[in-house]
C-alpha cells in the first residue's frame, strides 16, 4: 500500500483494534471493581473482589478468557475513530511541514 489517506486510515484502525485488544481486560476488571456492591456493615465486608488480581482470576475461572472481552465492540468503536482522527491529523500536519514518513 502506498503512502496516502487509505494507508493512514487502515493503519489507524489497526492501531485502534490492537489498543482495544490490550485495554479491554483492564477496563472489564476496573468496571467490575467499581460497580461491586458492598453488602453488610463495613468497608470491606461483603465485597465480591478483594483487589484487581482477585477480580481477574475470578473472571477467568467463571467466564474464561472471553469474559475479559465483554464490551469489546463498543470499546473498539470508541477507540477506532479516535485513532483514525489522531493519526490522520498527525500525518497531514507532518506532510504540511515537509517531514518525511518514518
C-alpha positions in Angstrom: 0.0 0.0 0.0 1.4 3.4 -0.9 1.7 6.5 1.3 -1.7 8.2 1.4 -5.1 8.5 3.1 -6.1 4.8 2.7 -2.9 3.7 4.3 -3.3 6.1 7.2 -6.9 5.1 7.8 -6.1 1.4 7.6 -3.1 1.7 10.0 -5.1 3.8 12.4 -8.0 1.3 12.5 -5.5 -1.5 13.1 -3.9 0.5 15.9 -7.3 1.2 17.5 -8.1 -2.6 17.3 -4.8 -3.5 19.0 -5.4 -0.9 21.6 -8.9 -2.3 22.3 -7.5 -5.8 22.5 -4.9 -4.7 25.0 -7.1 -2.4 27.2 -10.4 -4.3 27.2 -9.4 -6.8 30.0 -8.2 -3.9 32.2 -11.5 -2.0 31.5 -13.6 -5.0 32.4 -11.7 -5.6 35.7 -11.8 -1.9 36.6 -15.5 -1.6 35.9 -16.4 -4.7 37.9 -14.4 -3.5 40.9 -16.0 -0.1 40.7 -19.5 -1.5 40.3 -19.4 -4.1 43.0 -22.0 -3.9 45.8 -20.9 -3.7 49.4 -23.1 -6.0 51.5 -23.0 -5.8 55.2 -21.9 -3.1 57.6 -18.3 -2.4 56.8 -15.9 -1.0 54.2 -14.6 -4.4 53.0 -17.2 -6.8 54.4 -19.2 -8.4 51.7 -17.1 -7.3 48.8 -17.1 -9.7 45.8 -13.5 -8.8 44.9 -10.6 -8.0 47.2 -8.4 -6.4 44.5 -7.8 -6.3 40.8 -6.0 -9.6 40.7 -8.8 -11.3 42.6 -11.3 -9.9 40.1 -9.1 -11.0 37.2 -8.8 -14.6 38.5 -12.4 -14.9 39.4 -13.5 -13.7 36.0 -11.1 -16.1 34.3 -12.4 -19.0 36.4 -16.1 -18.3 36.0 -16.2 -16.9 32.4 -12.9 -17.8 30.7 -10.7 -15.5 28.7 -13.7 -14.2 26.6 -15.2 -12.9 29.9 -12.4 -10.3 29.8 -13.6 -9.0 26.4 -17.2 -8.2 27.3 -18.0 -4.9 25.7 -15.1 -5.2 23.2 -17.0 -4.0 20.1 -18.2 -0.7 21.8 -14.7 -0.2 23.1 -13.2 -0.6 19.6 -15.9 1.6 18.1 -14.8 4.3 20.6 -11.1 3.9 20.1 -11.2 3.3 16.3 -12.5 6.7 15.2 -10.3 8.4 17.9 -7.1 6.8 16.5 -8.2 7.5 12.9 -8.6 11.2 13.6 -5.4 11.4 15.7 -3.1 9.7 13.2 -4.7 11.1 10.1 -4.3 14.7 11.5 -0.8 13.9 12.5 0.1 12.6 9.1 -1.5 15.6 7.4 0.4 18.0 9.6 3.6 16.0 9.0 3.1 16.3 5.3 2.4 20.1 5.5 5.6 20.9 7.3 7.6 18.7 4.9 8.6 16.0 7.3 9.3 12.6 5.6 7.5 9.5 6.7 9.4 7.2 9.0 
